[in-house]
Amino acid sequence: MPHYRLYYAPGACSLAAHIALEEIQLAGLGDYATTRLLLAAGDQRKPEFLAVNARGHVPVLSFRVDGEAQTLTENLAILRLLAGRHPQAKLLPADAVGAARAWEWLSWLATDVHAHAFMQVFYPARYAAEAAAQAAVEASGRALLRHCWQDLEARLPRQVLDAGAGAQGYALGAFSLVDACLIVFFRWARRYGFAPQEHYPRWTALTQRTLARPSVQRVFADEHITLDDPLPARSKPAVSMSSFGENAA
Ligand SMILES: N[C@@H](CCC(=O)N[C@@H](CS)C(=O)NCC(=O)O)C(=O)O
C-alpha cells in the first residue's frame, strides 16, 4: 500500500492535499504521515525544510516509487499525483471533459486567485517598499479577490443549494479536488474579512457540505483549524521587501 509524507502548514494551501490524502486513507487505498510547519514562526525558511524544498513552500509530498524516494512540490502536481495514483478514490471525474473542468477550476484557483490576488493581500511587502504603496498593493489584491468571488459564485451549479443534493451537491456534481480547494479559499476569504457566508450562498452551501465529510472533519481536527479562526495580528509590520511570511494563510 503506498505510503506518503505531507509537509503542511495549518490552513495553508496544503490543506487540499491533506484532504485528498485523508480521502485515500479512508478508502483504504494508501496511508500517510505529516510534518507540520508553522509559517508565522518561519519554519519554511529553516535549513531542515529548505533541504526538502529549496523554494520554502508547502505543500511537499514525499513517497517511494519502486523503492526510490521521491519528493514532489507544487500543489497542483501533488493533487495530480494523488488523483492519478488512486483513481478508485474518485478525486477527479473519470471522463476527459469532467477532468478538464476540474483542471479549469484548479488552475484558476492556483493562479488568478492564489498566486495573483491573494499574494498581494498576504504579502504586500514583497511588492513594494513604502507603507503607502503596500497599502495600495493590498487594496488591489482585495479588489481582484472580490471579482474572483463573484465569478466563482456564478460558476457554481445551482444544485449545490439543494439540501437533498447529497453526494451530487458539489462543484462538479460528485465530490472532487475542486471542493477540497474551494474550502481552503472560503476559509481564507472569511479570515481576510470578505464574509463569504453573507454574500455567496452557493459557495457557503458547498463549503458546509464539504466540511461535513469525514475526511475534512478529521483533517480540520488534525490541523487544529476551524472555518472561523480569526486572523492573527501580523507579527511584524509589513515594511520590508525582504519580509517574507509574516502574514501567512
Ligand atoms: N507555487 C506553490 C505555492 C505554494 C505556497 O504559496 N505555499 C504557501 C502556503 S499557502 C507557503 O508555503 N508560503 C510560505 C512563504 O511564502 O513563506 C504551490 O502552488 O504549491
The ligand as an SDF file (V2000), in Angstrom:
LIG
                    3D

 20 19  0  0  0  0  0  0  0  0999 V2000
    3.5350   27.5420   -6.1960 N   0  0  0  0  0  0  0  0  0  0  0  0
    3.3820   26.9060   -4.9160 C   0  0  0  0  0  0  0  0  0  0  0  0
    2.9960   27.9400   -3.9030 C   0  0  0  0  0  0  0  0  0  0  0  0
    2.7750   27.3410   -2.5480 C   0  0  0  0  0  0  0  0  0  0  0  0
    2.6010   28.4120   -1.4850 C   0  0  0  0  0  0  0  0  0  0  0  0
    2.4770   29.6160   -1.7650 O   0  0  0  0  0  0  0  0  0  0  0  0
    2.5590   27.9700   -0.2420 N   0  0  0  0  0  0  0  0  0  0  0  0
    2.4450   28.8860    0.8450 C   0  0  0  0  0  0  0  0  0  0  0  0
    1.3620   28.4480    1.8140 C   0  0  0  0  0  0  0  0  0  0  0  0
   -0.2690   28.6150    1.0890 S   0  0  0  0  0  0  0  0  0  0  0  0
    3.7570   28.8980    1.5870 C   0  0  0  0  0  0  0  0  0  0  0  0
    4.3560   27.8670    1.8330 O   0  0  0  0  0  0  0  0  0  0  0  0
    4.1950   30.1000    1.9520 N   0  0  0  0  0  0  0  0  0  0  0  0
    5.3830   30.2870    2.6950 C   0  0  0  0  0  0  0  0  0  0  0  0
    6.1290   31.5100    2.2630 C   0  0  0  0  0  0  0  0  0  0  0  0
    5.8430   32.0260    1.1660 O   0  0  0  0  0  0  0  0  0  0  0  0
    6.9990   31.9230    3.0240 O   0  0  0  0  0  0  0  0  0  0  0  0
    2.3010   25.8140   -5.0000 C   0  0  0  0  0  0  0  0  0  0  0  0
    1.3430   26.0100   -5.7530 O   0  0  0  0  0  0  0  0  0  0  0  0
    2.4340   24.7730   -4.3250 O   0  0  0  0  0  0  0  0  0  0  0  0
  1  2  1  0
  2  3  1  0
  2 18  1  0
  3  4  1  0
  4  5  1  0
  5  6  2  0
  5  7  1  0
  7  8  1  0
  8  9  1  0
  8 11  1  0
  9 10  1  0
 11 12  2  0
 11 13  1  0
 13 14  1  0
 14 15  1  0
 15 16  2  0
 15 17  1  0
 18 19  2  0
 18 20  1  0
M  END
$$$$
